Amino acid sequence: MRFETAAVASARIKAEKDNRLSAREMEVAELWSRGRTMPQIAAELSITETTVRTHLMRAADKLGAGNLKELIGAWIRMNLH
């Protein structure tokens, strides 16, 4: 039996990565794109600001956005298609 190298395993995991946003990530990204702040989103969804940031960062990663400002553009482009 032959084992993968770390580089090969990493590439395989990235290729298999599920880039679909969860329902909560979509909800948070939508509110963020509409100009809500993290404290406002947290209060509206009854979650912590840390959780809001986590959802936003995961959504940004999945959509290939480099930061949270880029996430807004990526979210809008995704919803135009």
N, C-alpha and C positions, 0 to 999 in steps of 0.2 A: 504494500500500500504506500502511495506517495502523498506527502502532505504539501499543501500550498506554502509558498513563501509569504511573509507578512505583506509584501507589496501586492502580490497576486490576490490574496484574501481581501485586502482593502479595496482593490479595484472591483472585485466581484461583489462585495457588499454594497459599494456605491452604485454599481449598475443595477442591483436588485432593489435598491432603496425605493420605497413607496413615496412618491412626491405629491400624493393627494393630501389636501388639507383636511383636517378633522372639522366636524361641524362647529366646534368651539373656536378653532383657529379662524374659520371663515367669518364667524360672528364678530370676533374681536378685530379682524382685519377690516371688515366692513365699517365698524364704528370708527376705527382709526382713520380710515380713508375719508370719512365724513367730518374729520376735524376734532373728534373727541379726544380729550387728554387721557392719559393712563388712569389718573384718579377718577375721572368721570366714568370711564369704562368699568373700572373696578366696582364703583358704587352701583352702576346700572345692572351689572351682572352678578353682584354679591360675591365677588372674588377679590383676592388681594392684588395690589399693584404688581407684586412680584410675579404672580400668575399671569397677569395681563402681559407683562414684558416677555415671559416665557412663551406664551402663545404667539406673540408678535415675532419673536426671534425665530421660532420654529417655522412659522409661515414664510418669513423672509428667506430662510435657508431653502425651504422647499420650492419657492418660486425663483430662486437664484438672485435675490436682491442682496446687495452688499451691506445695506443698512436699513433702518426703519423708514427713512425718507424714500429710498428706492422701493420699498415695499408698497407704498401707495401707488406708484406708477405701475408696478407689476400687477397689483390687484386690479387696477382699473383696466389694464390691457387684457387680463385674464377674463374679465367680465364683459368685455366688448365682443368676444368671440363666441 
